[in-house]
Amino acid sequence: MNVTRRIQEGFALPTILIASVVMLIVLTSAVTATESVRTGLDRQYYDQLAREAAESGLAYAQYCLQNNGYLPSWSNSYPLRPDRDCSGVNSNGASQYIINQDNIRLTFNVPYPQNMTVSQLAISTGTVELLRPSSGQVWRTYTYSTSARIGVSLSLNTVAFSYAGGYGAAFGTVIADGTLRMLGFNGWGQLSNGSFSDTLTPTSFKLNGTDKPVSVFTNFVSQGYNTFVLTDKGDIYGAGFNGSGQLGDGTTTSRNQAVKFNLPAGKSGQYVTLGGFQTYVLTTDGNIYSAGDCGYFLP
C-alpha cells in the first residue's frame, strides 16, 4: 500500500508543472495582447491629436486669408505656427506649441499656400512629440498632414453676364482676392471702373469704402443697363444707366462708379432683380424695396 501511494504522489508533480507552464503561456499571451491593444489605442490617440493640430493650422490659415483679401501674407521662410501672426512673425513671445504639458507637445506648421486661381491650397502639418520625463528629450513623434482649398465661395451669384442689344456683352465675376472684375460693353458705366469706355481687360468694380462684393447681379432682361453688387456688410451698390432712378440713389444721373441703393436704416440686402428701368431688392427680413420707372400700375 505504501508503494502504491508513493507512485500516485510522484505522478502528480509533472501534471502540476505542465499546468503551470500552460498557465504561464496563457498569461504571457494575455499580457502581450493587452500591451498590443494599449499600444494601438495610444497610437490612435496621438494620431488624433496630430490631426486636430493640423486642422487648427488650416483654421488659422483661413482666418489669415479672409482678413487679407485671400492673399497670403506669410512665406515658406516664415510659415504659420501657433506662436506667429498672419505674417509668420512672432511678435509677442508666445509659445510655438498648442499644448506643452504632461510630457506632450502639440504644434502645427502651414507653409506658403499654392495659388489655385480662385482659391488657395493650404497644407497644414500637425505634430505631436512625446518627451522622456527624465531628460525632456523627444523619444517619439506623430505627424498628420491635411489640406484644403480656401477662397471665396463660388455660386451663381458670383458670376454675371449681360447683353445690350446692338452694343455688346459684359461679364463679371468675384475672384479669390475678394474683388469683382468686369469686362465688355461699358456704354452706361455699368462696369463701375470710372469710365464709359468698353474694355477687353478685366477691371475692378469700384466700391465706396472698404466693402467687399459677395454677389453680383445683372441679366438679359435688364438689357445690360446696370450692374448691382451685394457687399459683405449687407449693402447694395449699383452702377450704369440711371435715367429712371433705378440705381436707387435718389437721382436720375447715370453712374460709372457704383452708388449705394438707399435702403431704409437697419435693412440688409439679400438679392437683387433688375428689370432694365426698375430694380427690386429683397432684404434679409423678407421685404422688397424698389426704385425706377413706375409708369405702369394695376388698378
C-alpha angles and dihedrals in degrees: 000000000000091000092051091050092052091052092052093048092047092051093059096063098069090046091055092047092050092047090049092051091049091049090048091052091049091048092048090050091049092050091048092049091047091050091048092051091047092050090050093049091047091052091050090050095050092042088054091050090051090049093051090049090052091049089050088057091053091050090051091048090051091051092051094047094047091052094050103047091268091296114128114237097188128073142208089263091050106031126178114274133160091265097049136081124232090281091058093251126131103223103158105041093249122164119268089222129082089205126014110170143097089031091299126113127189128190142149136217127203116184125198109304126239116252110239094180096244096033145014122250106220121190119198127189120200119202132197118193124193115207130206109245092219099052107010090234121144110253101168135023132195122192136185128184127198135168140202138183108239122193147100110323108251120224139146089274093062092062125059135181129181137173129207109201112242093006111061146257135290129206133192141172139180107240134201096272090063098254132118114234121195139179140174134054113015105167093134097036093255092144088066094219096129097263143075093225125113116243137199091194119078110251131191118264100234119228132182118252124350098315116137122210116242098171135022127205133198134119148180093266090063090055089230093288096132146019122205131189135196112218132211088257093058094254125136121223127184138187135186136048113014105170091129096037092256093146087070096225095121095256138085095224118121114237132214090187120052120262128197120264105233105240118173115272114281094019121125124202123235108169139006129210119191126206099178096251096028133052127201122196123195112207128208092255091061099257126128124220123189141191135182138047113014099172094126127059140162119249 
